[in-house]
Amino acid sequence: MDVEPEKFNPEDIRIEIMNQNYDVSGFNSYEKELVDFLREDALENQEQRLSVTFLWYYKDHLVSYVTVLNDKINLEGDLKEFFREKGIHYKSLPALKIGRLCVDDRYLRRGLGRLMILSVINVADGINKNKAGCRFITLDAKRNSDKKRDSIHFYKKMGFGTLKERMKGTTPMYLDLKLIEEN
Ligand SMILES: CC(C)(COP(=O)(O)OP(=O)(O)OC[C@H]1O[C@@H](n2cnc3c(N)ncnc32)[C@H](O)[C@@H]1OP(=O)(O)O)[C@@H](O)C(=O)NCCC(=O)NCCS
């Protein structure tokens, strides 16, 4: 009989903003592009003010990371109609984008992905409170022909909708923060 892997206790997790003192060389994922980004580009992008990367540690092990940046959604189709009905006629609306999000292979399916999504919602809520408007969380979900590795299913479970369904590459997705607030 399979034993359910133990979930992470949020109290045992430490979150650090990346800087040159952190060693990320041991991080590993089946999504090699996300490993390369962390090792080669994340810090430089942060220094260039293109994104901020949060490193997640559990008992001093680097278990996952998430990279965020500012974004906007161009309103088209059903989404445009939805806002028109509310009297909102802008062409685009502000968003916070999850540029990269990855859990190390050794720690998958233990609740870290969900906790990282909640942490980004928390960042957006903080921005909305007294800094700037932010209506959505956006991301481009990586598609994988192996269903267990196809991140679109994970994001749908987290409440994200698709902007444009694409079977290969990435699928743009969004979460409406106002709808979450109301539910
Ligand atoms: C996608 C990813 C972040 C999910 O992280 P995780 O820590 O394994 O996910 P969680 O344990 O928090 O799962 C939350 C829920 O989503 C489900 N889930 C996770 N991955 C899933 C998948 N590929 N397909 C379907 N459901 C999935 C879990 O079963 C869980 O459901 P439950 O609440 O009913 O138990 C992780 O698989 C990953 O890092 N993959 C490699 C990189 C990647 O694809 N990142 C996304 C790029 S945009």
The ligand as an SDF file (V2000), in Angstrom:
LIG
                    3D

 48 50  0  0  0  0  0  0  0  0999 V2000
    3.1370   22.2140  -10.9770 C   0  0  0  0  0  0  0  0  0  0  0  0
    3.8320   22.1480   -9.6180 C   0  0  0  0  0  0  0  0  0  0  0  0
    4.3030   23.5290   -9.2160 C   0  0  0  0  0  0  0  0  0  0  0  0
    2.8370   21.6320   -8.5520 C   0  0  0  0  0  0  0  0  0  0  0  0
    3.4840   21.6630   -7.2890 O   0  0  0  0  0  0  0  0  0  0  0  0
    3.1670   20.6080   -6.1250 P   0  0  0  0  0  0  0  0  0  0  0  0
    3.8220   21.0790   -4.8960 O   0  0  0  0  0  0  0  0  0  0  0  0
    3.5160   19.2500   -6.5860 O   0  0  0  0  0  0  0  0  0  0  0  0
    1.5850   20.7360   -6.0160 O   0  0  0  0  0  0  0  0  0  0  0  0
    0.6750   20.5820   -4.6810 P   0  0  0  0  0  0  0  0  0  0  0  0
    1.1730   19.4120   -3.9100 O   0  0  0  0  0  0  0  0  0  0  0  0
    0.5940   21.8830   -3.9710 O   0  0  0  0  0  0  0  0  0  0  0  0
   -0.7190   20.2440   -5.3440 O   0  0  0  0  0  0  0  0  0  0  0  0
   -1.8960   20.9960   -5.1530 C   0  0  0  0  0  0  0  0  0  0  0  0
   -3.0360   20.2350   -5.8180 C   0  0  0  0  0  0  0  0  0  0  0  0
   -2.8020   20.1590   -7.2370 O   0  0  0  0  0  0  0  0  0  0  0  0
   -2.7250   18.7810   -7.6560 C   0  0  0  0  0  0  0  0  0  0  0  0
   -1.7150   18.6820   -8.7030 N   0  0  0  0  0  0  0  0  0  0  0  0
   -0.4090   18.9970   -8.6190 C   0  0  0  0  0  0  0  0  0  0  0  0
    0.1920   18.7700   -9.8020 N   0  0  0  0  0  0  0  0  0  0  0  0
   -0.7760   18.2950  -10.6360 C   0  0  0  0  0  0  0  0  0  0  0  0
   -0.7770   17.8740  -11.9950 C   0  0  0  0  0  0  0  0  0  0  0  0
    0.3130   17.9000  -12.7570 N   0  0  0  0  0  0  0  0  0  0  0  0
   -1.9540   17.4220  -12.5260 N   0  0  0  0  0  0  0  0  0  0  0  0
   -3.0880   17.3990  -11.7650 C   0  0  0  0  0  0  0  0  0  0  0  0
   -3.1440   17.8180  -10.4610 N   0  0  0  0  0  0  0  0  0  0  0  0
   -1.9960   18.2540   -9.9220 C   0  0  0  0  0  0  0  0  0  0  0  0
   -2.3670   18.0010   -6.4080 C   0  0  0  0  0  0  0  0  0  0  0  0
   -2.7930   16.6740   -6.4900 O   0  0  0  0  0  0  0  0  0  0  0  0
   -3.1130   18.7740   -5.3360 C   0  0  0  0  0  0  0  0  0  0  0  0
   -4.4860   18.4110   -5.3590 O   0  0  0  0  0  0  0  0  0  0  0  0
   -5.3570   18.2250   -4.0120 P   0  0  0  0  0  0  0  0  0  0  0  0
   -5.4270   19.5980   -3.4090 O   0  0  0  0  0  0  0  0  0  0  0  0
   -6.6480   17.7210   -4.4920 O   0  0  0  0  0  0  0  0  0  0  0  0
   -4.5760   17.2810   -3.1690 O   0  0  0  0  0  0  0  0  0  0  0  0
    5.0130   21.1340   -9.6560 C   0  0  0  0  0  0  0  0  0  0  0  0
    4.5500   19.9370  -10.2270 O   0  0  0  0  0  0  0  0  0  0  0  0
    6.2300   21.6170  -10.4360 C   0  0  0  0  0  0  0  0  0  0  0  0
    7.0210   22.3930   -9.9380 O   0  0  0  0  0  0  0  0  0  0  0  0
    6.4030   21.1170  -11.6710 N   0  0  0  0  0  0  0  0  0  0  0  0
    7.5750   21.4330  -12.4740 C   0  0  0  0  0  0  0  0  0  0  0  0
    7.5980   22.8440  -12.9110 C   0  0  0  0  0  0  0  0  0  0  0  0
    6.3170   23.3460  -13.5220 C   0  0  0  0  0  0  0  0  0  0  0  0
    5.6850   22.7080  -14.3470 O   0  0  0  0  0  0  0  0  0  0  0  0
    5.9640   24.5510  -13.0760 N   0  0  0  0  0  0  0  0  0  0  0  0
    4.8730   25.2790  -13.6360 C   0  0  0  0  0  0  0  0  0  0  0  0
    5.4340   26.0560  -14.7620 C   0  0  0  0  0  0  0  0  0  0  0  0
    4.3770   27.3110  -15.2750 S   0  0  0  0  0  0  0  0  0  0  0  0
  1  2  1  0
  2  3  1  0
  2  4  1  0
  2 36  1  0
  4  5  1  0
  5  6  1  0
  6  7  2  0
  6  8  1  0
  6  9  1  0
  9 10  1  0
 10 11  2  0
 10 12  1  0
 10 13  1  0
 13 14  1  0
 14 15  1  0
 15 16  1  0
 15 30  1  0
 16 17  1  0
 17 18  1  0
 17 28  1  0
 18 19  1  0
 18 27  1  0
 19 20  2  0
 20 21  1  0
 21 22  1  0
 21 27  2  0
 22 23  1  0
 22 24  2  0
 24 25  1  0
 25 26  2  0
 26 27  1  0
 28 29  1  0
 28 30  1  0
 30 31  1  0
 31 32  1  0
 32 33  2  0
 32 34  1  0
 32 35  1  0
 36 37  1  0
 36 38  1  0
 38 39  2  0
 38 40  1  0
 40 41  1  0
 41 42  1  0
 42 43  1  0
 43 44  2  0
 43 45  1  0
 45 46  1  0
 46 47  1  0
 47 48  1  0
M  END
$$$$
